[in-house]
Amino acid sequence: CNYLPIYLVSWLEEETQLSPSLALSIAAVAKVVQMLMTFPVSFATDRYGATKVMLLGGGSVSLVAVPCLWLVMASSTGGECWSGFLVLGLLLPVLISIYLIPSNLFMTCVFPTPMRARGCGLCLGLASIAGGLTPMIASQLAQQGELWPGAFISLLSLPSLAVLLWSRREKTRSRLAVYQRPWLF
């Protein structure tokens, strides 16, 4: 999800015929929005817990990714695309941030101190590999249909949502040790 704004530049150019500068502007706005969301999402995570916030954000992203792309395609005309700024520059980055910002807190909670750095490093490394391939995979899927990249993002979030639900259940049953801030889990 974090690499989605990078891919959006080529998708906006190819599928909605936006100029490269306008497509880059939308992607830049998306990254700034993600940065600014750090503060409110961190506050919500401290108040309600990492898994609850991540489930809200991840579930929302998986539900709205395809409709967001469809809305931008349907409403872009003549090289102008205000819906692109609103939907792909603001709405989707807000939801992605709600999903991604608490992930580091979640990772540090599930590894004991002696192996926390290795565990978190492995998780972040694997996520970066998968995320780094997202633009390439989305580009290939876009050749099959304009909305397939959104479907890919939606489907990509399902395994992590399943892990979040599983970890909450196992924590409740005392089968999963939470090593830091168990009240935020």
Solvent accessible surface area in square Angstrom, and as a share of the most:
residue,aa,sasa,rsa
1,C,19,0.11
2,N,73,0.37
3,Y,70,0.26
4,L,6,0.03
5,P,2,0.01
6,I,100,0.51
7,Y,7,0.03
8,L,3,0.01
9,V,23,0.13
10,S,41,0.26
11,W,1,0.00
12,L,0,0.00
13,E,58,0.26
14,E,111,0.50
15,E,43,0.19
16,T,8,0.05
17,Q,126,0.56
18,L,6,0.03
19,S,53,0.34
20,P,80,0.50
21,S,77,0.50
22,L,44,0.22
23,A,0,0.00
24,L,103,0.51
25,S,47,0.30
26,I,0,0.00
27,A,9,0.07
28,A,55,0.43
29,V,49,0.28
30,A,0,0.00
31,K,79,0.34
32,V,74,0.43
33,V,18,0.10
34,Q,17,0.08
35,M,121,0.54
36,L,99,0.49
37,M,32,0.14
38,T,55,0.32
39,F,150,0.62
40,P,67,0.42
41,V,5,0.03
42,S,42,0.27
43,F,130,0.54
44,A,27,0.21
45,T,5,0.03
46,D,95,0.49
47,R,160,0.58
48,Y,125,0.48
49,G,1,0.01
50,A,2,0.01
51,T,0,0.00
52,K,107,0.45
53,V,10,0.06
54,M,13,0.06
55,L,37,0.19
56,L,114,0.57
57,G,0,0.00
58,G,0,0.00
59,G,21,0.20
60,S,25,0.16
61,V,0,0.00
62,S,19,0.13
63,L,136,0.68
64,V,41,0.24
65,A,2,0.01
66,V,46,0.27
67,P,70,0.44
68,C,6,0.04
69,L,5,0.03
70,W,141,0.49
71,L,78,0.39
72,V,0,0.00
73,M,50,0.22
74,A,61,0.47
75,S,52,0.34
76,S,20,0.13
77,T,100,0.58
78,G,86,0.82
79,G,32,0.30
80,E,112,0.50
81,C,5,0.03
82,W,185,0.65
83,S,18,0.12
84,G,0,0.00
85,F,44,0.18
86,L,108,0.54
87,V,12,0.07
88,L,0,0.00
89,G,0,0.00
90,L,77,0.38
91,L,82,0.41
92,L,3,0.01
93,P,2,0.01
94,V,42,0.24
95,L,25,0.12
96,I,1,0.01
97,S,3,0.02
98,I,28,0.14
99,Y,17,0.06
100,L,52,0.26
101,I,45,0.23
102,P,2,0.01
103,S,26,0.17
104,N,81,0.42
105,L,32,0.16
106,F,24,0.10
107,M,21,0.09
108,T,35,0.21
109,C,1,0.01
110,V,33,0.19
111,F,38,0.16
112,P,36,0.23
113,T,102,0.59
114,P,115,0.72
115,M,82,0.36
116,R,46,0.17
117,A,88,0.68
118,R,164,0.60
119,G,4,0.04
120,C,17,0.10
121,G,41,0.39
122,L,115,0.57
123,C,46,0.28
124,L,87,0.43
125,G,32,0.31
126,L,107,0.53
127,A,61,0.48
128,S,58,0.38
129,I,112,0.57
130,A,51,0.40
131,G,8,0.08
132,G,38,0.37
133,L,80,0.40
134,T,0,0.00
135,P,30,0.19
136,M,113,0.50
137,I,55,0.28
138,A,0,0.00
139,S,44,0.28
140,Q,103,0.46
141,L,48,0.24
142,A,12,0.09
143,Q,135,0.60
144,Q,136,0.60
145,G,21,0.20
146,E,74,0.33
147,L,53,0.26
148,W,131,0.46
149,P,1,0.01
150,G,1,0.01
151,A,22,0.17
152,F,38,0.16
153,I,1,0.00
154,S,17,0.11
155,L,109,0.54
156,L,67,0.33
157,S,3,0.02
158,L,91,0.45
159,P,85,0.53
160,S,45,0.29
161,L,18,0.09
162,A,59,0.45
163,V,80,0.46
164,L,3,0.02
165,L,106,0.53
166,W,121,0.42
167,S,2,0.01
168,R,71,0.26
169,R,113,0.41
170,E,9,0.04
171,K,65,0.27
172,T,114,0.66
173,R,122,0.45
174,S,100,0.64
175,R,165,0.60
176,L,35,0.18
177,A,55,0.43
178,V,23,0.13
179,Y,105,0.40
180,Q,50,0.22
181,R,70,0.25
182,P,59,0.37
183,W,192,0.67
184,L,13,0.06
185,F,21,0.09
